[in-house]
């Protein structure tokens, strides 16, 4: 079977959609700016042999894409400080490792 026969291309124009409020439209356009071609989102589905299943897959992908675009941004990461104990342990381990390596060196002739 030729998969191009069952291939589906779904085009969606978020700027012209009345399904969203203006704020939601702006959020979608900002979040999906890199996916827009001539102000449209293009989704191609050709993984199934049935055009009906490819249509459903394309719709589901569009819905997922819009859901992620409308989701609130993740909270900003707050920088944390290492504990004093972890700093001491790290430096102690480094010192011990240096001593082990220094012990492997050939002794210098001092005379």
Backbone torsions as a table, in degrees:
resi	resn	phi	psi	omega
1	UNK	NA	140.5	179.1
2	UNK	-83.9	119.4	-176.2
3	UNK	-70.8	-19.6	177.9
4	UNK	-68.8	-21.9	176.8
5	UNK	-68.6	-33.7	-176.8
6	UNK	-102.3	2.9	-179.4
7	UNK	-67.6	141.3	-179.0
8	UNK	-125.8	136.3	173.8
9	UNK	-120.5	122.5	-178.2
10	UNK	-108.6	125.9	177.9
11	UNK	-112.8	133.1	-179.8
12	UNK	-134.7	131.4	-179.6
13	UNK	-110.1	96.7	-175.9
14	UNK	-64.3	-31.1	-177.7
15	UNK	-67.0	-29.3	-177.9
16	UNK	-97.3	-1.6	-176.3
17	UNK	-77.1	136.2	177.5
18	UNK	-96.7	5.0	-178.6
19	UNK	-78.2	-13.3	-176.0
20	UNK	-122.0	156.2	172.7
21	UNK	-74.9	168.6	-179.5
22	UNK	-62.1	-39.6	179.4
23	UNK	-63.4	-41.4	178.4
24	UNK	-66.3	-40.5	178.2
25	UNK	-60.6	-45.1	179.6
26	UNK	-61.5	-41.3	-180.0
27	UNK	-64.5	-42.2	179.0
28	UNK	-64.8	-45.8	-178.8
29	UNK	-63.0	-36.6	178.6
30	UNK	-70.6	-45.8	-176.1
31	UNK	-68.7	-33.1	-175.5
32	UNK	-108.4	22.4	-177.2
33	UNK	-57.1	-36.5	-178.7
34	UNK	-75.4	-15.4	-180.0
35	UNK	-96.4	-11.2	-175.9
36	UNK	-79.2	134.2	173.7
37	UNK	-126.9	115.3	-175.2
38	UNK	54.5	44.5	178.9
39	UNK	62.1	23.2	178.3
40	UNK	-127.1	150.2	172.1
41	UNK	-99.5	129.4	179.7
42	UNK	-113.6	126.4	177.8
43	UNK	-125.1	126.9	-179.3
44	UNK	-113.6	132.7	178.3
45	UNK	-129.3	125.3	178.5
46	UNK	-146.2	23.3	-176.4
47	UNK	-80.6	-18.9	179.8
48	UNK	-104.8	159.8	179.4
49	UNK	-81.7	-17.2	-178.9
50	UNK	-99.9	132.3	178.8
51	UNK	-65.9	-34.0	178.5
52	UNK	-60.3	-45.9	179.7
53	UNK	-68.6	-34.8	176.5
54	UNK	-66.4	-36.9	175.9
55	UNK	-62.3	-45.1	179.6
56	UNK	-63.6	-40.3	179.8
57	UNK	-65.1	-41.0	179.8
58	UNK	-65.7	-42.4	177.6
59	UNK	-62.2	-42.3	-180.0
60	UNK	-64.8	-39.9	178.1
61	UNK	-65.2	-39.3	177.8
62	UNK	-64.4	-45.1	179.6
63	UNK	-60.4	-42.0	179.5
64	UNK	-65.2	-41.4	178.7
65	UNK	-61.7	-45.1	179.9
66	UNK	-68.4	-37.0	177.8
67	UNK	-60.8	-45.0	179.8
68	UNK	-68.1	-35.0	179.9
69	UNK	-68.9	-32.9	-178.9
70	UNK	-86.4	-12.8	-179.0
71	UNK	-64.5	144.6	178.7
72	UNK	-65.5	150.5	-179.8
73	UNK	-65.6	151.5	-180.0
74	UNK	-66.4	153.8	179.9
75	UNK	-63.7	148.1	-179.2
76	UNK	-69.8	145.0	-177.8
77	UNK	-78.8	131.9	176.6
78	UNK	-97.0	128.9	-179.7
79	UNK	-68.0	138.3	178.8
80	UNK	-115.6	156.7	179.4
81	UNK	-99.4	144.9	174.1
82	UNK	-68.6	148.8	177.7
83	UNK	-72.9	156.1	179.7
84	UNK	-61.0	-39.3	179.5
85	UNK	-61.7	-41.3	-179.4
86	UNK	-68.4	-34.8	177.3
87	UNK	-65.1	-44.3	-179.6
88	UNK	-63.1	-44.8	179.7
89	UNK	-60.9	-42.0	179.5
90	UNK	-62.5	-46.5	-178.8
91	UNK	-67.5	-36.7	178.3
92	UNK	-64.8	-42.2	178.0
93	UNK	-63.2	-42.0	178.1
94	UNK	-62.5	-41.9	-179.2
95	UNK	-63.8	-45.2	179.4
96	UNK	-61.8	-41.5	-179.6
97	UNK	-64.5	-39.3	177.3
98	UNK	-63.5	-39.2	178.3
99	UNK	-65.0	-40.6	178.5
100	UNK	-61.0	-45.4	-179.0
101	UNK	-68.0	-37.9	178.8
102	UNK	-65.3	-32.9	178.5
103	UNK	-68.0	-19.3	179.8
104	UNK	-83.3	-17.0	-176.7
105	UNK	-69.8	154.9	176.4
106	UNK	-70.7	138.9	178.3
107	UNK	-67.6	142.5	179.5
108	UNK	-82.8	144.0	176.7
109	UNK	-83.7	115.6	-175.1
110	UNK	-102.7	28.4	-176.0
111	UNK	-147.7	NA	NA
